[in-house]
Amino acid sequence: MRKIVAATAAVVLSAGLVSASPAVAGGSKPEVDTKRLTQAVQVNGVLQHLRQLQTIANRNGGNRASGLPGYEASSDYVAKTLRAAGYRVREQTFTFPFFAENSPATLVQRTPEEKTLETGVFTYSGSGTVTGPVVPTKDVVIPASPTPSSTSGCEAADFEPAPAEPSVALVQRGTCDFGLKASNAKAAGYDAVIIFNEGNPDRTELTTGTLGSPVDLPVVGLSYDDAVALVDDVRAGGATASVTTDTVTDLERETHNLIADWPRRTKHDDQVVVVGAHLDSVPEGPGINDNGTGVAGTLEIAKQLARTGYTKKLQRPVRFAFWGAEELGLLGSQHYVDSLSDGARSKIYANLNFDMLGSPNYVRLVYDGDGSSFGTAGPAGSGQIEKVFTDYFGRARLATDPTEFDGRSDYGPFIQYGIPAGGLFSGADDVKTERQASIYGGTAGEILDPNYHTPQDDITRVNTTVLGQLTDGAAHAVATLGLSKKGLYGDGARTKVRTNATVKKAPKVTEGPAAQR
């Protein structure tokens, strides 16, 4: 799952956890009996795939990022498994703006005293080492206001004239995107940029994000507290710092999506259910929860759907998709949907998305398709998909919380085109509340996946309990949408009339409610 940064204010969005009471029990009787599939999809089978993905990462620099060998090896494994199960598999190649760090960025304050500051590189930062005076913009807001108000670096006039020697601009987060701040600093003559967090509630930690496009100078992040101390030193007589980044950018790097179809026609071939999970990790780690768990769960569902014979009963096609370059902006799923003709796009019946199913400090999250919790519904049919999931977990007496369609995963391009979507999620970088800890266990006050986008996102940190529960829920939804005769909208339901029955003619009604039926 990618980190989302707002275009104007560079705000990391919430995964949509709310304090409303969770769904626990209930749910109507399912139309489709999916028990044989959910029993066949077992945690052990999912873990077998996860172990393969971990081994691939171990052999390929510790990651499975698009554009790097670990992704290619992951794709080869998934394709081989799908073909062995009987699926037709194809690669959909596309180019994308690749970015990676060769080594971690560093930020060392040199004067008035030497100290190493925690930092991180911005996506599409340039490479290099710059040592020189630190110069804050004219409009940094210290102390921070209670609400976001910084416009630091959004205009050329915000910058002091750059010194003659190499120098480092210090810019505060807020209002405009990071790329504009960095470009304005470069235009003002600076050789490196530090962007620090704004300092309002929830905006104090080390901040990083994407510049949107390559900027030819080092750009790193800093926490609000470290920046305040640095600004104090500057104002007290000056400060110098060294910024080092070691990055690679390739705007035409190739990667691909992996698309698998079952080679058999169905009654409703114009109603394709696309089941997706992103195959890539971030370059910083092996990505076993994000999103090895979604990949492994989806792969095992595809395998068992064929093995149990459910594929012989499909009412509509089920297409399994493994997306590339999700972590750089949902690029694979966006390319897939954009590349379809209008006619082909209109035949996508629904999208199911599975991203991060084994978070260590989990919450069982279902996307809020009907908008009842967040006020914004997904495209028509999304509410019905949500109900497939909540009914399943309700019958199992397992609590769920709603989560918002916030654009953080590969359902995003589908709902942009009005395609109904839904899915499951166990949490990324949101903090678990006391209420959620009382329901799901775990630790309140800590994020749902403490290893999110780090080298520690490995197979030893996956919560197998929630992985099994969410994979079963995913299997149920795949089978329900694929095998349902009534479908999401009840179109398949038909009232049977006995032709030999005696039919009494009803009296003609000209007034009243009955005449309006």
Beta strands, then each sheet from edge to edge (+ up, - down):
strand 1: 88-111
strand 2: 115-117
strand 3: 128-136
strand 4: 168-172
strand 5: 192-196
strand 6: 219-222
strand 7: 240-261
strand 8: 272-278
strand 9: 318-323
strand 10: 348-354
strand 11: 365-367
strand 12: 401-403
strand 13: 421-425
sheet 1: 2+ 1- 7+ 3- 4- 5- 6-
sheet 2: 2+ 1- 7+ 9- 8- 10- 13- 11+ 12+
end
